[in-house]
Amino acid sequence: MSSSESSPAGRRVDLPDGRWVSLRPLRGADLVAMSRDIGEIMERLALAVVDMSWEGDILEEEFDVLRVVLKGWRVSSEEAAVPPAPGESSP
């Protein structure tokens, strides 16, 4: 899978270190939270996790990992809602 692909279980985001996390699709309330406060963003991210390739709490990860996961969650949700036109590749 690429850095962010959809599966029946959710939106998979691959991390540079080989791990991956699968998140439920992004919702309107998530977008609203992302324009507010970091605590609400992190709470929504933690609740969105469907599956992970490692044990533990996603919120215990370093900021760089969280940034990749948040970006992948947004991008994969956008791509699922509006797939690229024929002949175009996704970012």
Residue pairs with C-beta under 8 A, 6 or more apart in sequence:
1 7
1 12
1 14
1 20
2 14
2 90
3 13
3 14
3 72
4 11
4 12
4 13
4 14
4 72
4 73
4 75
4 76
4 79
5 11
5 12
5 76
6 12
6 76
6 79
6 80
7 22
9 22
9 50
9 51
10 22
10 23
10 24
10 25
10 48
10 50
10 51
11 22
11 23
11 24
11 25
11 26
11 72
11 73
11 76
11 77
11 80
12 20
12 21
12 22
12 23
12 76
13 20
13 21
13 22
13 23
13 68
13 69
13 72
13 73
13 76
14 20
14 72
15 21
15 65
15 68
15 69
16 68
18 53
19 52
19 53
19 54
20 52
20 53
21 49
21 51
21 52
21 53
21 58
21 69
22 49
22 50
22 51
22 52
23 45
23 48
23 49
23 50
23 69
23 73
24 48
24 50
25 77
25 80
26 48
26 73
26 74
26 77
26 78
29 44
30 44
30 48
33 40
33 41
33 43
33 44
34 41
34 44
34 70
41 70
42 59
42 66
45 58
45 59
45 66
45 69
45 70
45 73
46 57
46 58
46 59
48 73
49 58
52 58
58 66
58 69
59 66
61 69
75 90
75 91
79 90
84 90
